[in-house]
Amino acid sequence: MYLSPCGVKCKECPLAEKCGGTCHDLAGAPFYVKDFGLEVCPIYDCAVNKRGLETCATCDELPCQIYSDWRDPEMTDQAHLDSITERVKTLKASLVAR
């Protein structure tokens, strides 16, 4: 299973085919970041580019403000919170699986 830095299971993501690769393959620039006027996903940028981590799993600030701020505008507040909770759970589980 490939796990993105933010905890998305790429193979289970409904947008996986549209991305054209994993976050690491795309250097943190999946297709949708340009829609927000960005060059790279803020979570990827923080975890990988700035902190040198593979994922946010080992970050002491997980989940940080970036998780709250970086969201799909079509999601409800509750769906966004549920998404964060699920991704954090997935990231923490990835540490146990090692």
C-alpha positions, -999 to 999 in steps of 0.1 A, spaced: 0 0 0 13 34 -9 7 60 17 9 97 8 26 121 33 -8 132 46 -21 97 51 -42 92 20 -41 56 7 -34 65 -29 -48 32 -44 -81 38 -26 -84 75 -36 -111 81 -62 -88 107 -79 -58 83 -82 -61 78 -120 -63 116 -125 -32 123 -105 -9 103 -127 13 90 -99 19 92 -62 28 123 -43 64 113 -42 63 106 -80 49 140 -86 71 159 -61 40 169 -41 22 185 -71 -9 165 -79 -32 180 -105 -54 199 -81 -28 221 -64 -26 244 -94 -64 250 -89 -54 267 -56 -27 288 -72 1 266 -56 30 248 -70 31 220 -44 8 206 -17 13 224 16 14 192 36 39 176 12 60 207 13 61 208 51 66 171 56 89 161 28 106 193 16 111 212 49 113 184 75 127 155 54 100 131 64 84 104 42 50 110 59 36 131 87 34 100 109 64 109 130 57 146 132 50 158 167 25 184 154 2 158 137 -24 169 128 -13 205 124 -30 236 112 -21 228 76 -45 198 78 -73 221 89 -66 248 63 -59 225 33 -92 211 23 -115 202 -5 -139 231 -7 -167 207 -17 -164 189 16 -186 197 45 -170 207 78 -178 173 93 -165 154 62 -133 173 64 -128 166 101 -136 129 95 -110 129 67 -84 143 90 -92 118 118 -90 88 93 -57 100 78 -41 105 112 -53 70 123 -38 56 91 -5 74 96 -3 62 132 -11 26 122 17 28 96 42 32 124 29 1 142 31 -19 110 69 -13 106 
